[in-house]
């Protein structure tokens, strides 16, 4: 690639060598030396003017290339299937693509403040930085990727690029899937021995059958599954949505089972341990 400063440096070296030769010629032929000096000065002026002209042409070429590159980049961004905007240091929109312009519920145009649509975007905090930010506006959640943009002279100012993604649907689906995550419950009759103490076989069977019915119906109401693990323990499985209902009812099964009394008038008490997977 042509480099103006290097060529001009080489030219000045040649002129300096020629000037030294002229000094030597002066001792032999002053007239020839004078003519050579004139020619050398003319060459110097010509070389300098050519250098200035080429430097100017190179600058104009690079500027045109920069502008062309900027236009090509903006055209490419215009056709991307995602919402993109460029803002200045004051948060004013200097460019936005058609996707963002036509986004339902978002009324933005060039010159508007970005906070008119997303008040949570604080330009002063993110200006000159790169990162990802989640924001909520009008009951929707957006993910915003921001990054300084360089090399685009079209705007005539520094800009920050913002790429918006509406992730509301993804979060709803994620919450629904999270609600279907399994929950494991370990249920045990606390005072099994005390409640059945002193009872005959038929009385013991009646109390255990009633406890079994209460617990089985409770799990069935949660659309779960239950397995009797031993005489006094059960394992139940239901989903996170059912667990939320259980928490809202404050584990009312414990109070229901406590109404069961044996002939010794001792109420049946349960203890329950619950474990869940996924995020809380």
FIGUMAR-526540 format. One record per residue: x, z, y of N, C-alpha, C in turn; residue in one letter; residue number from 1. Coordinates in nm, 2 decimals. Layout:
N
NODE    n.u    n.w    n.v   ca.u   ca.w   ca.v    c.u    c.w    c.v aa   i
NODE      X      Z      Y      X      Z      Y      X      Z      Y  a NUM
...
END
This chain:
280
NODE    n.u    n.w    n.v   ca.u   ca.w   ca.v    c.u    c.w    c.v aa   i
NODE   0.08   0.00  -0.12   0.00   0.00   0.00   0.09   0.00   0.13  x   1
NODE   0.04  -0.08   0.23   0.12  -0.09   0.35   0.11   0.05   0.43  x   2
NODE   0.22   0.09   0.47   0.23   0.22   0.55   0.30   0.19   0.68  x   3
NODE   0.22   0.19   0.79   0.27   0.16   0.92   0.40   0.24   0.97  x   4
NODE   0.40   0.37   0.96   0.51   0.45   1.01   0.64   0.41   0.93  x   5
NODE   0.63   0.38   0.80   0.76   0.35   0.73   0.81   0.22   0.78  x   6
NODE   0.73   0.12   0.79   0.77  -0.01   0.84   0.83   0.00   0.98  x   7
NODE   0.77   0.07   1.07   0.82   0.08   1.20   0.96   0.16   1.20  x   8
NODE   0.97   0.25   1.12   1.10   0.32   1.10   1.21   0.22   1.06  x   9
NODE   1.18   0.14   0.96   1.28   0.04   0.91   1.31  -0.05   1.02  x  10
NODE   1.21  -0.10   1.10   1.24  -0.19   1.20   1.33  -0.13   1.31  x  11
NODE   1.31  -0.01   1.34   1.40   0.06   1.44   1.54   0.07   1.39  x  12
NODE   1.56   0.09   1.26   1.69   0.10   1.21   1.76  -0.03   1.22  x  13
NODE   1.69  -0.14   1.19   1.75  -0.27   1.21   1.79  -0.30   1.36  x  14
NODE   1.70  -0.26   1.45   1.73  -0.28   1.59   1.85  -0.20   1.63  x  15
NODE   1.86  -0.08   1.58   1.97   0.01   1.62   2.11  -0.06   1.57  x  16
NODE   2.10  -0.11   1.45   2.22  -0.18   1.40   2.26  -0.30   1.48  x  17
NODE   2.16  -0.37   1.52   2.18  -0.49   1.61   2.24  -0.45   1.74  x  18
NODE   2.19  -0.33   1.79   2.24  -0.28   1.92   2.39  -0.24   1.91  x  19
NODE   2.43  -0.19   1.80   2.57  -0.15   1.78   2.66  -0.28   1.78  x  20
NODE   2.61  -0.38   1.71   2.68  -0.51   1.71   2.69  -0.57   1.84  x  21
NODE   2.59  -0.56   1.93   2.60  -0.61   2.06   2.70  -0.54   2.14  x  22
NODE   2.72  -0.41   2.12   2.82  -0.33   2.19   2.96  -0.39   2.16  x  23
NODE   2.97  -0.42   2.03   3.10  -0.48   1.99   3.13  -0.62   2.05  x  24
NODE   3.02  -0.70   2.06   3.03  -0.83   2.11   3.07  -0.83   2.26  x  25
NODE   3.03  -0.72   2.33   3.06  -0.72   2.47   3.21  -0.73   2.50  x  26
NODE   3.29  -0.68   2.41   3.44  -0.69   2.43   3.49  -0.83   2.42  x  27
NODE   3.41  -0.92   2.35   3.46  -1.05   2.33   3.39  -1.16   2.41  x  28
NODE   3.26  -1.14   2.43   3.18  -1.24   2.51   3.07  -1.16   2.58  x  29
NODE   3.08  -1.13   2.71   2.98  -1.06   2.78   2.85  -1.14   2.80  x  30
NODE   2.86  -1.27   2.81   2.74  -1.35   2.83   2.66  -1.36   2.70  x  31
NODE   2.72  -1.37   2.59   2.65  -1.37   2.46   2.59  -1.23   2.44  x  32
NODE   2.66  -1.13   2.48   2.61  -0.99   2.46   2.49  -0.97   2.54  x  33
NODE   2.49  -1.02   2.67   2.37  -1.00   2.76   2.25  -1.08   2.70  x  34
NODE   2.27  -1.20   2.65   2.16  -1.28   2.59   2.11  -1.20   2.47  x  35
NODE   2.20  -1.15   2.39   2.16  -1.08   2.27   2.08  -0.95   2.31  x  36
NODE   2.12  -0.89   2.42   2.05  -0.76   2.46   1.91  -0.80   2.50  x  37
NODE   1.89  -0.91   2.57   1.76  -0.95   2.61   1.67  -0.98   2.49  x  38
NODE   1.73  -1.06   2.39   1.65  -1.09   2.27   1.62  -0.96   2.19  x  39
NODE   1.71  -0.87   2.19   1.69  -0.74   2.12   1.58  -0.66   2.18  x  40
NODE   1.57  -0.66   2.31   1.46  -0.59   2.38   1.33  -0.65   2.36  x  41
NODE   1.33  -0.79   2.36   1.21  -0.86   2.33   1.16  -0.83   2.19  x  42
NODE   1.25  -0.83   2.09   1.22  -0.79   1.95   1.16  -0.65   1.94  x  43
NODE   1.22  -0.56   2.02   1.17  -0.42   2.02   1.03  -0.42   2.07  x  44
NODE   1.00  -0.48   2.18   0.87  -0.48   2.24   0.77  -0.55   2.14  x  45
NODE   0.81  -0.65   2.08   0.72  -0.72   1.98   0.69  -0.63   1.86  x  46
NODE   0.80  -0.57   1.81   0.78  -0.49   1.69   0.69  -0.37   1.72  x  47
NODE   0.71  -0.31   1.84   0.63  -0.19   1.88   0.48  -0.23   1.89  x  48
NODE   0.46  -0.35   1.96   0.32  -0.39   1.97   0.25  -0.42   1.84  x  49
NODE   0.33  -0.48   1.75   0.28  -0.51   1.62   0.24  -0.39   1.54  x  50
NODE   0.33  -0.29   1.55   0.31  -0.16   1.48   0.18  -0.09   1.53  x  51
NODE   0.16  -0.09   1.67   0.04  -0.03   1.73  -0.08  -0.11   1.68  x  52
NODE  -0.08  -0.24   1.68  -0.19  -0.32   1.64  -0.23  -0.30   1.50  x  53
NODE  -0.13  -0.30   1.41  -0.15  -0.28   1.27  -0.20  -0.14   1.24  x  54
NODE  -0.15  -0.04   1.31  -0.20   0.10   1.29  -0.35   0.11   1.33  x  55
NODE  -0.38   0.04   1.44  -0.52   0.04   1.49  -0.61  -0.03   1.39  x  56
NODE  -0.57  -0.14   1.33  -0.64  -0.22   1.23  -0.66  -0.13   1.11  x  57
NODE  -0.56  -0.06   1.07  -0.57   0.02   0.95  -0.67   0.13   0.97  x  58
NODE  -0.66   0.20   1.09  -0.76   0.30   1.12  -0.90   0.25   1.11  x  59
NODE  -0.92   0.13   1.17  -1.06   0.08   1.17  -1.10   0.04   1.03  x  60
NODE  -1.01   0.00   0.95  -1.04  -0.04   0.81  -1.08   0.09   0.73  x  61
NODE  -1.00   0.19   0.75  -1.03   0.32   0.68  -1.17   0.38   0.72  x  62
NODE  -1.19   0.37   0.85  -1.32   0.42   0.90  -1.44   0.34   0.85  x  63
NODE  -1.42   0.21   0.84  -1.53   0.12   0.78  -1.55   0.16   0.63  x  64
NODE  -1.44   0.18   0.56  -1.45   0.21   0.42  -1.52   0.35   0.41  x  65
NODE  -1.49   0.44   0.49  -1.55   0.57   0.49  -1.70   0.56   0.51  x  66
NODE  -1.74   0.48   0.61  -1.88   0.46   0.64  -1.95   0.39   0.53  x  67
NODE  -1.88   0.29   0.47  -1.94   0.22   0.36  -1.96   0.31   0.24  x  68
NODE  -1.86   0.39   0.21  -1.87   0.49   0.10  -1.98   0.58   0.12  x  69
NODE  -2.00   0.63   0.25  -2.11   0.72   0.28  -2.24   0.66   0.25  x  70
NODE  -2.26   0.53   0.30  -2.39   0.46   0.28  -2.41   0.44   0.13  x  71
NODE  -2.31   0.41   0.05  -2.33   0.39  -0.09  -2.37   0.52  -0.16  x  72
NODE  -2.30   0.63  -0.12  -2.33   0.76  -0.18  -2.47   0.80  -0.15  x  73
NODE  -2.52   0.78  -0.02  -2.65   0.82   0.02  -2.76   0.74  -0.06  x  74
NODE  -2.72   0.61  -0.08  -2.81   0.52  -0.15  -2.83   0.57  -0.30  x  75
NODE  -2.71   0.61  -0.35  -2.71   0.66  -0.49  -2.79   0.79  -0.50  x  76
NODE  -2.78   0.88  -0.41  -2.85   1.00  -0.41  -3.00   0.98  -0.39  x  77
NODE  -3.03   0.88  -0.31  -3.17   0.85  -0.29  -3.25   0.81  -0.42  x  78
NODE  -3.17   0.75  -0.51  -3.23   0.71  -0.63  -3.23   0.81  -0.75  x  79
NODE  -3.16   0.93  -0.72  -3.16   1.03  -0.82  -3.29   1.10  -0.84  x  80
NODE  -3.33   1.13  -0.96  -3.46   1.20  -0.98  -3.46   1.35  -0.96  x  81
NODE  -3.40   1.39  -0.85  -3.39   1.53  -0.81  -3.40   1.55  -0.66  x  82
NODE  -3.44   1.66  -0.62  -3.46   1.69  -0.47  -3.33   1.73  -0.41  x  83
NODE  -3.28   1.65  -0.31  -3.16   1.68  -0.24  -3.17   1.67  -0.09  x  84
NODE  -3.10   1.76  -0.03  -3.10   1.77   0.12  -2.96   1.80   0.17  x  85
NODE  -2.93   1.75   0.29  -2.81   1.79   0.36  -2.84   1.86   0.49  x  86
NODE  -2.78   1.97   0.51  -2.81   2.05   0.64  -2.68   2.07   0.71  x  87
NODE  -2.70   2.09   0.85  -2.58   2.12   0.93  -2.56   2.27   0.94  x  88
NODE  -2.47   2.32   1.02  -2.43   2.46   1.03  -2.54   2.54   1.08  x  89
NODE  -2.64   2.48   1.15  -2.75   2.55   1.21  -2.88   2.56   1.11  x  90
NODE  -2.86   2.50   0.99  -2.97   2.49   0.90  -3.06   2.38   0.92  x  91
NODE  -3.03   2.29   1.01  -3.12   2.17   1.04  -3.10   2.06   0.93  x  92
NODE  -3.20   2.00   0.88  -3.19   1.90   0.79  -3.14   1.77   0.85  x  93
NODE  -3.03   1.72   0.80  -2.98   1.59   0.86  -3.01   1.47   0.77  x  94
NODE  -3.05   1.50   0.64  -3.08   1.39   0.55  -3.15   1.46   0.43  x  95
NODE  -3.25   1.39   0.38  -3.32   1.43   0.25  -3.36   1.31   0.18  x  96
NODE  -3.36   1.32   0.05  -3.40   1.20  -0.03  -3.55   1.20  -0.05  x  97
NODE  -3.60   1.09  -0.11  -3.75   1.07  -0.11  -3.82   1.17  -0.21  x  98
NODE  -3.74   1.21  -0.31  -3.80   1.31  -0.40  -3.84   1.44  -0.33  x  99
NODE  -3.75   1.49  -0.24  -3.78   1.61  -0.17  -3.88   1.58  -0.06  x 100
NODE  -3.87   1.47   0.00  -3.97   1.43   0.11  -4.11   1.43   0.05  x 101
NODE  -4.13   1.38  -0.07  -4.26   1.37  -0.13  -4.30   1.49  -0.22  x 102
NODE  -4.22   1.59  -0.22  -4.25   1.71  -0.31  -4.37   1.77  -0.27  x 103
NODE  -4.47   1.80  -0.36  -4.60   1.86  -0.33  -4.57   2.00  -0.27  x 104
NODE  -4.64   2.03  -0.16  -4.63   2.16  -0.10  -4.51   2.19  -0.01  x 105
NODE  -4.42   2.09   0.00  -4.30   2.10   0.08  -4.31   1.99   0.19  x 106
NODE  -4.32   2.04   0.31  -4.33   1.95   0.43  -4.21   1.95   0.51  x 107
NODE  -4.11   1.87   0.47  -3.98   1.87   0.54  -3.95   1.73   0.59  x 108
NODE  -3.88   1.72   0.70  -3.83   1.59   0.75  -3.70   1.62   0.83  x 109
NODE  -3.63   1.51   0.86  -3.50   1.53   0.93  -3.52   1.60   1.06  x 110
NODE  -3.44   1.69   1.09  -3.45   1.77   1.21  -3.52   1.91   1.19  x 111
NODE  -3.59   1.92   1.08  -3.65   2.05   1.06  -3.55   2.16   1.01  x 112
NODE  -3.59   2.28   1.03  -3.51   2.39   0.98  -3.54   2.41   0.83  x 113
NODE  -3.44   2.42   0.75  -3.46   2.43   0.60  -3.54   2.56   0.57  x 114
NODE  -3.53   2.66   0.66  -3.60   2.78   0.63  -3.75   2.77   0.65  x 115
NODE  -3.79   2.66   0.71  -3.94   2.63   0.73  -4.00   2.62   0.59  x 116
NODE  -3.93   2.57   0.49  -3.98   2.56   0.36  -3.93   2.67   0.27  x 117
NODE  -3.81   2.71   0.29  -3.75   2.82   0.20  -3.68   2.92   0.29  x 118
NODE  -3.76   3.02   0.34  -3.70   3.12   0.43  -3.58   3.20   0.37  x 119
NODE  -3.57   3.20   0.23  -3.47   3.28   0.17  -3.33   3.21   0.18  x 120
NODE  -3.33   3.09   0.22  -3.20   3.02   0.23  -3.13   3.06   0.37  x 121
NODE  -3.04   3.14   0.36  -2.97   3.19   0.48  -2.84   3.11   0.50  x 122
NODE  -2.85   3.01   0.59  -2.74   2.92   0.61  -2.61   2.99   0.65  x 123
NODE  -2.61   3.09   0.73  -2.49   3.16   0.77  -2.42   3.23   0.65  x 124
NODE  -2.49   3.26   0.55  -2.43   3.33   0.43  -2.37   3.23   0.33  x 125
NODE  -2.43   3.11   0.32  -2.38   3.02   0.22  -2.30   2.90   0.28  x 126
NODE  -2.29   2.89   0.42  -2.22   2.78   0.48  -2.07   2.78   0.44  x 127
NODE  -2.03   2.66   0.40  -1.89   2.64   0.36  -1.86   2.69   0.22  x 128
NODE  -1.96   2.74   0.14  -1.94   2.79   0.01  -2.01   2.71  -0.10  x 129
NODE  -1.97   2.73  -0.22  -2.04   2.66  -0.33  -2.10   2.77  -0.42  x 130
NODE  -2.22   2.74  -0.48  -2.28   2.84  -0.56  -2.42   2.80  -0.61  x 131
NODE  -2.49   2.89  -0.67  -2.63   2.87  -0.72  -2.71   2.99  -0.68  x 132
NODE  -2.83   2.96  -0.63  -2.92   3.07  -0.58  -3.06   3.04  -0.63  x 133
NODE  -3.13   3.15  -0.67  -3.27   3.14  -0.71  -3.35   3.20  -0.60  x 134
NODE  -3.45   3.12  -0.56  -3.54   3.17  -0.45  -3.69   3.15  -0.50  x 135
NODE  -3.78   3.23  -0.43  -3.92   3.22  -0.46  -3.99   3.19  -0.33  x 136
NODE  -4.08   3.09  -0.34  -4.16   3.05  -0.22  -4.30   3.00  -0.27  x 137
NODE  -4.40   3.05  -0.21  -4.54   3.01  -0.25  -4.56   3.02  -0.40  x 138
NODE  -4.53   3.13  -0.46  -4.55   3.16  -0.60  -4.47   3.06  -0.69  x 139
NODE  -4.37   3.00  -0.64  -4.29   2.91  -0.72  -4.15   2.96  -0.71  x 140
NODE  -4.07   2.94  -0.82  -3.93   2.97  -0.83  -3.85   2.85  -0.83  x 141
NODE  -3.75   2.85  -0.74  -3.66   2.73  -0.73  -3.51   2.77  -0.76  x 142
NODE  -3.44   2.68  -0.82  -3.29   2.70  -0.84  -3.23   2.61  -0.74  x 143
NODE  -3.14   2.66  -0.66  -3.07   2.58  -0.55  -2.92   2.58  -0.58  x 144
NODE  -2.86   2.46  -0.60  -2.72   2.45  -0.61  -2.67   2.40  -0.47  x 145
NODE  -2.58   2.47  -0.41  -2.53   2.43  -0.28  -2.37   2.41  -0.28  x 146
NODE  -2.33   2.31  -0.20  -2.19   2.28  -0.20  -2.15   2.20  -0.08  x 147
NODE  -2.04   2.23  -0.01  -2.00   2.16   0.11  -1.97   2.01   0.07  x 148
NODE  -2.01   1.92   0.16  -2.00   1.78   0.14  -1.89   1.72   0.23  x 149
NODE  -1.79   1.65   0.18  -1.68   1.60   0.26  -1.68   1.45   0.23  x 150
NODE  -1.62   1.37   0.33  -1.60   1.23   0.31  -1.72   1.14   0.35  x 151
NODE  -1.82   1.20   0.41  -1.93   1.12   0.46  -1.94   1.14   0.62  x 152
NODE  -1.89   1.03   0.68  -1.89   1.03   0.83  -2.02   0.99   0.89  x 153
NODE  -2.11   0.95   0.81  -2.24   0.90   0.86  -2.31   1.00   0.95  x 154
NODE  -2.30   1.12   0.91  -2.37   1.23   0.99  -2.30   1.27   1.12  x 155
NODE  -2.17   1.24   1.12  -2.10   1.28   1.24  -2.08   1.43   1.25  x 156
NODE  -2.10   1.51   1.15  -2.08   1.65   1.15  -2.06   1.70   1.01  x 157
NODE  -2.01   1.82   0.99  -2.00   1.88   0.86  -2.14   1.91   0.80  x 158
NODE  -2.16   1.89   0.67  -2.29   1.92   0.61  -2.27   2.00   0.48  x 159
NODE  -2.38   2.06   0.45  -2.39   2.14   0.32  -2.49   2.07   0.24  x 160
NODE  -2.45   2.03   0.11  -2.55   1.97   0.02  -2.63   2.07  -0.06  x 161
NODE  -2.76   2.05  -0.07  -2.85   2.14  -0.14  -2.92   2.06  -0.24  x 162
NODE  -2.92   2.10  -0.37  -2.99   2.03  -0.48  -3.10   2.13  -0.53  x 163
NODE  -3.22   2.09  -0.52  -3.33   2.18  -0.56  -3.39   2.15  -0.70  x 164
NODE  -3.43   2.25  -0.77  -3.50   2.23  -0.90  -3.61   2.33  -0.91  x 165
NODE  -3.73   2.28  -0.93  -3.84   2.37  -0.95  -3.84   2.42  -1.10  x 166
NODE  -3.81   2.55  -1.12  -3.80   2.60  -1.25  -3.92   2.69  -1.29  x 167
NODE  -4.03   2.68  -1.21  -4.15   2.76  -1.23  -4.20   2.74  -1.37  x 168
NODE  -4.22   2.62  -1.41  -4.28   2.59  -1.54  -4.19   2.64  -1.65  x 169
NODE  -4.06   2.63  -1.64  -3.96   2.68  -1.74  -3.98   2.83  -1.75  x 170
NODE  -3.99   2.90  -1.64  -4.01   3.05  -1.65  -4.14   3.09  -1.71  x 171
NODE  -4.25   3.01  -1.68  -4.37   3.04  -1.75  -4.36   3.03  -1.90  x 172
NODE  -4.30   2.91  -1.94  -4.28   2.89  -2.08  -4.19   2.99  -2.14  x 173
NODE  -4.09   3.03  -2.07  -4.00   3.13  -2.12  -4.07   3.27  -2.14  x 174
NODE  -4.15   3.30  -2.04  -4.23   3.43  -2.05  -4.32   3.43  -2.17  x 175
NODE  -4.39   3.31  -2.19  -4.48   3.30  -2.30  -4.40   3.31  -2.44  x 176
NODE  -4.29   3.25  -2.44  -4.21   3.26  -2.57  -4.16   3.40  -2.59  x 177
NODE  -4.12   3.46  -2.47  -4.07   3.60  -2.48  -4.18   3.70  -2.53  x 178
NODE  -4.31   3.66  -2.49  -4.42   3.74  -2.53  -4.45   3.73  -2.68  x 179
NODE  -4.40   3.63  -2.75  -4.42   3.61  -2.89  -4.31   3.66  -2.97  x 180
NODE  -4.21   3.72  -2.91  -4.10   3.78  -2.98  -4.15   3.90  -3.07  x 181
NODE  -4.09   3.91  -3.19  -4.14   4.02  -3.28  -4.10   4.16  -3.24  x 182
NODE  -4.19   4.25  -3.27  -4.17   4.39  -3.25  -4.18   4.47  -3.39  x 183
NODE  -4.09   4.55  -3.42  -4.09   4.63  -3.54  -4.13   4.77  -3.51  x 184
NODE  -4.23   4.82  -3.58  -4.27   4.96  -3.56  -4.26   5.04  -3.69  x 185
NODE  -4.20   5.15  -3.68  -4.18   5.25  -3.80  -4.28   5.36  -3.77  x 186
NODE  -4.38   5.38  -3.86  -4.48   5.48  -3.85  -4.47   5.58  -3.96  x 187
NODE  -4.47   5.71  -3.92  -4.46   5.82  -4.02  -4.56   5.93  -4.00  x 188
NODE  -4.61   5.98  -4.11  -4.70   6.10  -4.09  -4.61   6.22  -4.08  x 189
NODE  -4.61   6.29  -3.97  -4.52   6.40  -3.94  -4.54   6.51  -4.04  x 190
NODE  -4.66   6.56  -4.04  -4.69   6.68  -4.12  -4.75   6.65  -4.25  x 191
NODE  -4.70   6.55  -4.32  -4.76   6.51  -4.45  -4.78   6.63  -4.54  x 192
NODE  -4.67   6.70  -4.56  -4.67   6.81  -4.66  -4.77   6.92  -4.62  x 193
NODE  -4.77   6.95  -4.49  -4.85   7.06  -4.44  -5.00   7.03  -4.45  x 194
NODE  -5.04   6.90  -4.41  -5.18   6.86  -4.42  -5.23   6.86  -4.56  x 195
NODE  -5.15   6.82  -4.66  -5.20   6.81  -4.79  -5.18   6.94  -4.87  x 196
NODE  -5.12   7.04  -4.82  -5.08   7.16  -4.89  -5.21   7.23  -4.92  x 197
NODE  -5.22   7.27  -5.05  -5.34   7.35  -5.10  -5.46   7.26  -5.13  x 198
NODE  -5.45   7.13  -5.12  -5.57   7.04  -5.15  -5.56   6.98  -5.29  x 199
NODE  -5.68   6.96  -5.34  -5.68   6.89  -5.47  -5.65   6.74  -5.46  x 200
NODE  -5.65   6.68  -5.57  -5.61   6.53  -5.57  -5.71   6.45  -5.49  x 201
NODE  -5.84   6.48  -5.51  -5.95   6.40  -5.45  -5.94   6.42  -5.30  x 202
NODE  -5.92   6.54  -5.25  -5.91   6.57  -5.11  -5.78   6.50  -5.05  x 203
NODE  -5.67   6.51  -5.12  -5.55   6.44  -5.07  -5.57   6.29  -5.06  x 204
NODE  -5.64   6.23  -5.16  -5.66   6.09  -5.16  -5.75   6.05  -5.04  x 205
NODE  -5.85   6.13  -5.02  -5.95   6.10  -4.91  -5.88   6.10  -4.77  x 206
NODE  -5.80   6.20  -4.75  -5.73   6.21  -4.62  -5.63   6.09  -4.60  x 207
NODE  -5.55   6.07  -4.71  -5.46   5.95  -4.70  -5.53   5.82  -4.68  x 208
NODE  -5.64   5.80  -4.75  -5.72   5.68  -4.74  -5.77   5.66  -4.59  x 209
NODE  -5.82   5.77  -4.53  -5.87   5.76  -4.40  -5.75   5.73  -4.30  x 210
NODE  -5.64   5.80  -4.32  -5.52   5.77  -4.23  -5.48   5.62  -4.25  x 211
NODE  -5.48   5.58  -4.37  -5.44   5.44  -4.40  -5.54   5.34  -4.33  x 212
NODE  -5.67   5.37  -4.33  -5.77   5.29  -4.27  -5.75   5.28  -4.12  x 213
NODE  -5.72   5.39  -4.06  -5.70   5.40  -3.91  -5.58   5.31  -3.87  x 214
NODE  -5.47   5.33  -3.94  -5.35   5.26  -3.91  -5.36   5.11  -3.94  x 215
NODE  -5.42   5.07  -4.05  -5.44   4.93  -4.09  -5.53   4.86  -3.99  x 216
NODE  -5.64   4.92  -3.95  -5.73   4.86  -3.85  -5.66   4.85  -3.71  x 217
NODE  -5.58   4.95  -3.68  -5.51   4.94  -3.55  -5.41   4.83  -3.55  x 218
NODE  -5.34   4.81  -3.65  -5.24   4.69  -3.66  -5.31   4.56  -3.66  x 219
NODE  -5.43   4.56  -3.74  -5.50   4.43  -3.74  -5.56   4.39  -3.61  x 220
NODE  -5.60   4.49  -3.53  -5.64   4.47  -3.39  -5.53   4.41  -3.30  x 221
NODE  -5.41   4.44  -3.34  -5.29   4.38  -3.26  -5.25   4.25  -3.32  x 222
NODE  -5.33   4.20  -3.42  -5.29   4.07  -3.49  -5.15   4.08  -3.55  x 223
NODE  -5.12   4.20  -3.61  -4.99   4.21  -3.67  -5.00   4.23  -3.82  x 224
NODE  -4.89   4.27  -3.88  -4.88   4.29  -4.02  -4.83   4.43  -4.05  x 225
NODE  -4.88   4.49  -4.16  -4.84   4.62  -4.19  -4.81   4.63  -4.34  x 226
NODE  -4.71   4.71  -4.38  -4.67   4.74  -4.51  -4.65   4.88  -4.53  x 227
NODE  -4.71   4.94  -4.64  -4.69   5.08  -4.66  -4.56   5.10  -4.74  x 228
NODE  -4.47   5.17  -4.68  -4.33   5.18  -4.73  -4.32   5.29  -4.83  x 229
NODE  -4.39   5.40  -4.80  -4.39   5.51  -4.90  -4.52   5.59  -4.87  x 230
NODE  -4.54   5.70  -4.94  -4.67   5.78  -4.92  -4.69   5.82  -4.78  x 231
NODE  -4.59   5.84  -4.70  -4.61   5.89  -4.56  -4.55   5.80  -4.46  x 232
NODE  -4.50   5.68  -4.49  -4.44   5.59  -4.39  -4.50   5.45  -4.40  x 233
NODE  -4.50   5.38  -4.29  -4.55   5.24  -4.28  -4.45   5.16  -4.19  x 234
NODE  -4.45   5.03  -4.22  -4.37   4.94  -4.14  -4.47   4.84  -4.08  x 235
NODE  -4.47   4.82  -3.95  -4.57   4.72  -3.89  -4.49   4.63  -3.80  x 236
NODE  -4.54   4.50  -3.80  -4.48   4.40  -3.72  -4.59   4.33  -3.63  x 237
NODE  -4.57   4.32  -3.50  -4.66   4.25  -3.41  -4.57   4.19  -3.30  x 238
NODE  -4.63   4.13  -3.20  -4.55   4.06  -3.10  -4.54   4.14  -2.97  x 239
NODE  -4.47   4.09  -2.87  -4.44   4.16  -2.75  -4.57   4.18  -2.67  x 240
NODE  -4.66   4.08  -2.67  -4.78   4.09  -2.60  -4.86   4.21  -2.65  x 241
NODE  -4.87   4.22  -2.79  -4.94   4.33  -2.85  -4.88   4.47  -2.81  x 242
NODE  -4.74   4.47  -2.80  -4.67   4.59  -2.76  -4.71   4.63  -2.61  x 243
NODE  -4.73   4.53  -2.53  -4.77   4.56  -2.39  -4.91   4.63  -2.39  x 244
NODE  -4.99   4.58  -2.48  -5.13   4.64  -2.49  -5.12   4.78  -2.54  x 245
NODE  -5.03   4.80  -2.64  -5.01   4.94  -2.70  -4.96   5.03  -2.59  x 246
NODE  -4.87   4.99  -2.51  -4.82   5.07  -2.40  -4.92   5.10  -2.30  x 247
NODE  -5.01   5.00  -2.27  -5.12   5.02  -2.17  -5.22   5.13  -2.22  x 248
NODE  -5.24   5.12  -2.36  -5.33   5.22  -2.42  -5.27   5.35  -2.45  x 249
NODE  -5.14   5.37  -2.42  -5.06   5.49  -2.44  -5.06   5.53  -2.59  x 250
NODE  -5.05   5.43  -2.68  -5.04   5.46  -2.82  -5.16   5.55  -2.86  x 251
NODE  -5.28   5.49  -2.83  -5.41   5.57  -2.86  -5.43   5.59  -3.01  x 252
NODE  -5.35   5.52  -3.10  -5.37   5.54  -3.24  -5.32   5.69  -3.28  x 253
NODE  -5.23   5.74  -3.20  -5.19   5.88  -3.23  -5.30   5.98  -3.21  x 254
NODE  -5.38   5.96  -3.11  -5.50   6.05  -3.08  -5.61   6.03  -3.19  x 255
NODE  -5.63   5.90  -3.23  -5.73   5.87  -3.33  -5.70   5.94  -3.46  x 256
NODE  -5.57   5.93  -3.50  -5.54   5.98  -3.63  -5.54   6.14  -3.62  x 257
NODE  -5.52   6.19  -3.51  -5.52   6.34  -3.49  -5.66   6.40  -3.51  x 258
NODE  -5.76   6.31  -3.51  -5.90   6.36  -3.54  -5.93   6.38  -3.68  x 259
NODE  -5.84   6.34  -3.77  -5.85   6.35  -3.91  -5.81   6.49  -3.95  x 260
NODE  -5.90   6.57  -4.01  -5.87   6.71  -4.05  -5.89   6.73  -4.20  x 261
NODE  -5.80   6.80  -4.26  -5.82   6.83  -4.40  -5.90   6.96  -4.41  x 262
NODE  -5.92   7.01  -4.53  -6.00   7.13  -4.55  -5.93   7.25  -4.50  x 263
NODE  -5.80   7.23  -4.47  -5.72   7.35  -4.41  -5.72   7.34  -4.26  x 264
NODE  -5.80   7.24  -4.20  -5.82   7.22  -4.06  -5.70   7.19  -3.98  x 265
NODE  -5.60   7.13  -4.05  -5.48   7.09  -3.98  -5.50   6.94  -3.95  x 266
NODE  -5.48   6.90  -3.82  -5.49   6.76  -3.78  -5.37   6.68  -3.83  x 267
NODE  -5.39   6.55  -3.86  -5.28   6.47  -3.90  -5.21   6.41  -3.78  x 268
NODE  -5.08   6.43  -3.77  -5.00   6.38  -3.66  -4.90   6.27  -3.71  x 269
NODE  -4.89   6.17  -3.62  -4.80   6.06  -3.65  -4.68   6.06  -3.55  x 270
NODE  -4.57   6.00  -3.59  -4.46   5.97  -3.50  -4.43   5.82  -3.52  x 271
NODE  -4.39   5.76  -3.42  -4.37   5.61  -3.42  -4.25   5.57  -3.35  x 272
NODE  -4.17   5.49  -3.41  -4.05   5.43  -3.34  -4.07   5.28  -3.33  x 273
NODE  -4.04   5.22  -3.22  -4.06   5.08  -3.19  -3.93   5.02  -3.14  x 274
NODE  -3.90   4.90  -3.20  -3.78   4.83  -3.15  -3.82   4.68  -3.13  x 275
NODE  -3.76   4.62  -3.03  -3.80   4.49  -2.99  -3.68   4.40  -2.97  x 276
NODE  -3.69   4.27  -2.98  -3.58   4.18  -2.96  -3.60   4.11  -2.83  x 277
NODE  -3.50   4.04  -2.78  -3.51   3.96  -2.66  -3.49   4.05  -2.54  x 278
NODE  -3.52   3.99  -2.42  -3.51   4.06  -2.30  -3.62   4.16  -2.27  x 279
NODE  -3.60   4.27  -2.20  -3.71   4.36  -2.18  -3.82   4.30  -2.09  x 280
END
